[in-house]
């Protein structure tokens, strides 16, 4: 974990995006992150935004087999699900974080944010903002020094964008969307068994 006072790296998600799941893996390549998340290997390819639309079309927002795009910013590689929430699944997050660290940020229009931090296969901190803050995990106080100054206090409602602030301040996370002609690794994730999903 590192603290940073650099410019905010998640400002793109302080705009009107109604639903997304971002999964960050530290020190992983884009293809390794997608493989750990369960990408269909036949769908994995380098694509620019036009290719992405051509290849996936109406399935870009699919919930059961989410299309993910990737990028690397600093020490972290991210996978962006526009329509799914596979990153929240306990098995996916455990696999992504094996031998490293991982963070998942989910937002939907309820509205709510869901934040999970994992290290070496273990979910360390887990909370969402649909109810007053109540962190769980193997060490739910691990991020207190970053959470409390942002108003993320147990038993209290979360201030606007405080979860994004936490991700930036505690881990230096950022997402730089692809330019018009820039190719990024992308693919579709295989479906998860319904009875084993760990999400809202």
C-alpha positions in Angstrom: 0.0 0.0 0.0 1.1 3.5 -0.7 -0.3 6.9 -0.1 -0.3 9.5 -2.8 -1.1 13.2 -3.1 -0.9 13.1 -6.9 -3.8 14.2 -9.1 -6.9 12.0 -8.8 -6.7 9.0 -11.1 -10.4 8.0 -11.1 -12.0 11.3 -12.2 -13.4 9.5 -15.2 -15.7 7.7 -12.8 -16.9 10.8 -11.1 -19.0 11.4 -14.1 -22.4 10.0 -15.1 -21.5 6.3 -15.5 -24.4 4.3 -14.1 -22.7 0.9 -13.6 -19.2 -0.5 -13.6 -16.9 -2.9 -11.9 -13.1 -2.2 -11.8 -10.7 -5.0 -10.8 -7.1 -4.0 -10.1 -4.2 -6.4 -9.8 -0.8 -5.2 -8.7 2.1 -6.2 -10.9 0.1 -8.3 -13.3 0.1 -8.0 -17.0 -3.3 -7.4 -18.8 -3.4 -11.0 -20.1 -2.5 -12.4 -16.7 -5.2 -10.4 -15.0 -7.9 -11.4 -17.5 -6.8 -15.1 -17.3 -7.0 -15.0 -13.5 -10.5 -13.5 -13.8 -11.7 -16.3 -16.1 -11.6 -14.8 -19.6 -12.7 -17.0 -22.5 -9.4 -17.5 -24.2 -11.1 -17.5 -27.6 -12.3 -14.0 -27.0 -8.9 -12.6 -25.8 -7.4 -10.1 -28.3 -5.9 -6.6 -28.7 -8.7 -4.3 -29.8 -9.1 -0.5 -30.3 -12.5 1.0 -29.3 -14.0 0.5 -32.8 -12.9 -3.2 -32.9 -14.5 -3.7 -29.4 -17.8 -2.4 -30.7 -17.5 -4.4 -33.9 -16.7 -7.7 -32.1 -19.1 -7.5 -29.2 -21.8 -5.0 -30.2 -24.9 -5.4 -28.0 -23.1 -7.8 -25.7 -20.8 -5.1 -24.4 -23.1 -4.7 -21.4 -23.8 -8.4 -20.8 -24.0 -9.3 -17.2 -23.4 -13.1 -17.3 -20.4 -13.0 -19.7 -19.1 -9.5 -19.1 -16.9 -7.9 -21.7 -13.7 -6.5 -20.1 -11.2 -4.0 -21.3 -7.8 -3.5 -19.6 -5.0 -1.1 -19.1 -2.0 -0.5 -16.9 -1.4 2.6 -14.9 1.7 2.6 -12.7 2.1 -0.6 -10.7 -1.5 -1.7 -11.2 -3.4 -3.3 -14.1 -7.1 -2.9 -14.3 -10.0 -4.7 -15.9 -13.2 -2.7 -16.5 -16.5 -4.5 -16.7 -19.2 -2.2 -18.1 -22.1 -4.5 -17.5 -20.9 -7.2 -15.1 -19.7 -7.7 -11.6 -17.5 -10.8 -11.8 -14.7 -8.9 -10.0 -16.8 -9.0 -6.8 -17.0 -12.8 -6.7 -15.0 -14.1 -3.8 -13.3 -16.8 -6.0 -12.3 -14.4 -8.7 -10.9 -11.9 -6.2 -9.0 -14.6 -4.4 -7.4 -15.9 -7.6 -6.5 -12.4 -8.8 -4.8 -11.5 -5.5 -2.7 -14.7 -5.2 0.9 -13.7 -4.6 0.0 -10.0 -4.9 -2.7 -7.4 -4.0 -6.1 -6.7 -5.6 -8.8 -4.1 -5.3 -12.3 -4.2 -6.6 -14.5 -1.1 -7.1 -18.2 -1.5 -8.0 -20.8 1.1 -8.6 -24.5 0.8 -9.5 -27.5 3.1 -9.6 -29.1 2.0 -6.3 -26.8 4.1 -5.7 -24.0 2.2 -4.0 -20.3 1.6 -4.1 -18.8 -1.7 -3.1 -15.1 -1.9 -2.2 -13.0 -5.0 -1.6 -9.2 -5.2 -0.9 -7.5 -8.6 -1.0 -3.9 -9.8 -0.6 -2.5 -13.2 -1.3 -5.9 -14.8 -1.8 -7.4 -13.3 1.4 -10.1 -10.7 1.4 -8.8 -8.2 3.9 -11.4 -5.3 3.8 -14.9 -5.5 2.4 -17.7 -2.9 2.6 -20.4 -1.3 0.6 -22.3 2.0 1.0 -25.9 0.8 0.7 -26.0 0.8 4.5 -23.9 2.7 7.1 -20.2 1.7 6.8 -19.5 -1.7 8.3 -16.2 -3.2 7.1 -15.7 -6.9 7.2 -12.8 -9.2 6.1 -9.8 -10.7 7.8 -8.5 -7.3 9.0 -11.4 -4.8 8.6 -9.5 -1.9 10.3 -6.5 -2.3 8.0 -7.4 0.9 6.0 -8.7 3.0 8.9 -5.9 5.6 8.5 -7.1 6.3 5.0 -10.9 5.8 5.6 -11.5 7.9 8.6 -10.2 11.2 7.2 -12.6 10.6 4.2 -15.6 10.2 6.5 -15.7 6.4 6.0 -16.4 5.7 9.6 -18.2 2.5 10.9 -21.9 3.2 11.5 -21.9 6.4 9.3 -23.1 6.9 5.7 -20.4 7.3 3.1 -19.8 10.8 1.7 -20.1 11.2 -2.1 -17.1 9.8 -4.0 -15.3 8.8 -0.8 -14.8 5.2 -2.0 -13.0 6.5 -5.1 -11.0 8.8 -2.9 -10.0 5.8 -0.7 -8.8 3.9 -3.8 -6.7 6.8 -4.9 -5.3 7.8 -1.5 -4.5 4.3 -0.2 -3.3 2.6 -3.4 -2.7 5.3 -6.0 -5.2 3.7 -8.3 -6.0 5.3 -11.7 -7.6 4.4 -14.9 -6.6 5.9 -18.3 -9.3 5.0 -20.9 -8.0 4.0 -24.3 -7.6 6.7 -27.0 -9.6 6.3 -30.3 -6.9 4.2 -32.1 -5.3 2.7 -29.0 -5.3 -1.1 -28.7 -5.9 -2.7 -25.4 -6.4 -6.3 -24.4 -10.0 -7.3 -24.0 -12.3 -10.3 -23.9 -15.4 -11.8 -22.4 -15.5 -13.5 -19.0 -17.0 -17.0 -18.7 -20.2 -17.3 -16.7 -20.0 -18.0 -13.0 -22.1 -20.7 -11.4 -25.1 -18.8 -10.0 -25.2 -20.6 -6.6 -21.6 -19.7 -5.8 -21.7 -16.0 -6.7 -20.7 -13.6 -3.9 -22.3 -10.3 -4.8 -25.4 -8.3 -4.1 
